[in-house]
C-alpha cells in the first residue's frame, strides 16, 4: 500500500495533501455475498446509524433462533428472507420498496439468476451488468459492492454524494462535479480510484461504509 500511496501523492499533489493529513488507508471490507448486498439495499438513503439498526433487526428476524437469539456468525440467506412475511419486514423498519427489492434479490439468488460465487471472476463492468438486473440495485450500489466487498482497486463511484462533496471541497470547485468532471479529476488516480475515493470520504471526516 505504501507504493500505491506514493503513486497517488506524486500523481496528484492535492490528493497527496489529504493522504498526509488523514494517514494510513483503512477501507472497511465486507464479504462479497448475499448478506452484504442486502445490507447495501437497507442502507440506501439512510444514515449509517439508522441503517445499522434496521439491518440488525432483519438479521435477528431471519435468524433460526429468532430476534432475541440472533447468531451473528450465521450468514443471512435468501431462504431466510423469503420465509419472512412482507408485513413482518415492514415492521422491522423497511420501506415497502426495500421489502420488494430485498425479496426480489433473495428470489433471484435462490433460483440461481444471481450467482455471488462467480462475481470474483468477472470484470467490474460485468459485475455491474449482473447485479443491476435486480430491481432496486443500481450502479451506485454495485460500485459500493465492488469497492467494499470485491475489493476492486480502480472504482470511481461517480454517483456517490460523499465523493462528489469531497472533490468539491478539496479541489475548490464552485459546485458538485458531474461524472465527466469527476473522470477528468480522477485521471491522475488510475489504477487506484477506489483508494483515492476513500480519501475523498475521509476529507469530509466520513469513513465511507457499506
TORVEXMAR-429185 format. One line per 8 residues: number of its first residue (from 1); their letters; for each residue x, y, z of C-alpha. Coordinates in steps of 0.05 Angstrom, whole numbers. Layout:
BEGIN
NUM = a = X Y Z | ... $
//
This chain:
BEGIN
1 = xxxxxxxx = 0 0 0 | 59 47 11 | 75 44 -63 | 2 59 -80 | 0 120 -35 | 67 145 -62 | 39 138 -132 | -23 178 -115 $
9 = xxxxxxxx = 17 232 -79 | 62 242 -140 | 6 239 -190 | -40 288 -152 | -8 335 -101 | -77 359 -78 | -96 287 -61 | -27 278 -32 $
17 = xxxxxxxx = -40 332 20 | -104 295 41 | -66 229 47 | -14 263 91 | -68 292 136 | -112 230 141 | -58 178 148 | -60 103 131 $
25 = xxxxxxxx = -112 74 84 | -163 33 121 | -222 12 78 | -272 -29 120 | -283 -91 76 | -342 -139 78 | -355 -209 50 | -376 -209 -25 $
33 = xxxxxxxx = -442 -245 -15 | -517 -240 -9 | -516 -211 61 | -472 -152 41 | -517 -133 -17 | -579 -136 28 | -543 -90 76 | -529 -42 19 $
41 = xxxxxxxx = -602 -41 -1 | -623 -28 71 | -573 30 74 | -600 67 13 | -619 139 32 | -610 126 107 | -559 150 158 | -507 98 178 $
49 = xxxxxxxx = -538 91 248 | -609 82 223 | -587 31 171 | -547 -9 222 | -607 -12 269 | -655 -36 215 | -605 -86 187 | -594 -114 257 $
57 = xxxxxxxx = -669 -125 263 | -670 -160 195 | -614 -206 217 | -650 -221 282 | -717 -235 249 | -684 -281 197 | -643 -319 249 | -665 -390 264 $
65 = xxxxxxxx = -662 -372 338 | -708 -313 329 | -696 -240 343 | -674 -250 415 | -626 -306 399 | -594 -279 336 | -528 -313 319 | -484 -262 285 $
73 = xxxxxxxx = -439 -317 259 | -495 -345 216 | -497 -310 148 | -563 -283 122 | -592 -329 68 | -643 -319 12 | -685 -374 42 | -687 -339 110 $
81 = xxxxxxxx = -710 -274 78 | -764 -309 37 | -792 -342 100 | -806 -273 129 | -874 -245 113 | -871 -177 77 | -914 -147 134 | -862 -171 184 $
89 = xxxxxxxx = -806 -139 144 | -844 -73 142 | -849 -75 218 | -773 -80 222 | -769 -11 192 | -761 -26 118 | -799 14 67 | -846 -23 20 $
97 = xxxxxxxx = -797 -11 -37 | -739 -40 1 | -780 -101 21 | -795 -112 -52 | -722 -103 -73 | -694 -149 -18 | -745 -204 -32 | -730 -199 -107 $
105 = xxxxxxxx = -656 -206 -94 | -670 -265 -49 | -713 -299 -101 | -663 -288 -158 | -606 -313 -114 | -644 -375 -92 | -663 -390 -164 | -592 -383 -190 $
113 = xxxxxxxx = -604 -320 -230 | -555 -282 -186 | -492 -321 -170 | -447 -287 -120 | -395 -342 -124 | -377 -324 -196 | -370 -249 -184 | -296 -250 -165 $
121 = xxxxxxxx = -281 -278 -234 | -318 -222 -271 | -294 -154 -295 | -323 -93 -260 | -370 -78 -318 | -394 -150 -318 | -408 -147 -243 | -449 -84 -254 $
129 = xxxxxxxx = -488 -117 -311 | -501 -179 -269 | -525 -145 -205 | -565 -87 -235 | -614 -138 -263 | -643 -137 -192 | -695 -83 -184 | -670 -32 -133 $
137 = xxxxxxxx = -597 -48 -145 | -568 9 -185 | -498 27 -208 | -481 64 -143 | -499 3 -102 | -456 -42 -145 | -398 8 -143 | -401 3 -66 $
145 = xxxxxxxx = -402 -74 -72 | -342 -72 -119 | -303 -28 -71 | -323 -55 -2 | -336 -128 -18 | -298 -149 -80 | -240 -102 -62 | -233 -75 -132 $
153 = xxxxxxxx = -178 -22 -133 | -199 23 -190 | -273 41 -180 | -295 114 -185 | -366 119 -156 | -389 179 -197 | -458 175 -165 | -434 179 -93 $
161 = xxxxxxxx = -451 244 -59 | -393 239 -9 | -341 232 -63 | -372 289 -102 | -373 333 -40 | -301 314 -24 | -279 334 -95 | -316 400 -90 $
169 = xxxxxxxx = -282 416 -24 | -213 391 -39 | -207 419 -110 | -244 485 -95 | -300 473 -145 | -358 522 -150 | -409 465 -149 | -413 390 -143 $
177 = xxxxxxxx = -377 357 -201 | -415 318 -253 | -389 249 -277 | -348 277 -335 | -312 327 -290 | -301 273 -238 | -269 228 -290 | -224 285 -311 $
185 = xxxxxxxx = -201 298 -239 | -192 223 -227 | -149 212 -289 | -88 220 -245 | -114 169 -195 | -114 108 -241 | -107 50 -227 | -124 66 -154 $
193 = xxxxxxxx = -190 105 -158 | -221 64 -101 | -164 85 -54 | -169 158 -75 | -245 157 -67 | -236 132 5 | -192 192 18 | -246 237 -11 $
201 = xxxxxxxx = -294 209 41 | -243 219 96 | -231 291 74 | -302 303 99 | -288 262 163 | -332 207 133 | -306 136 138 | -343 110 78 $
209 = xx = -382 47 91 | -428 -4 60 $
//
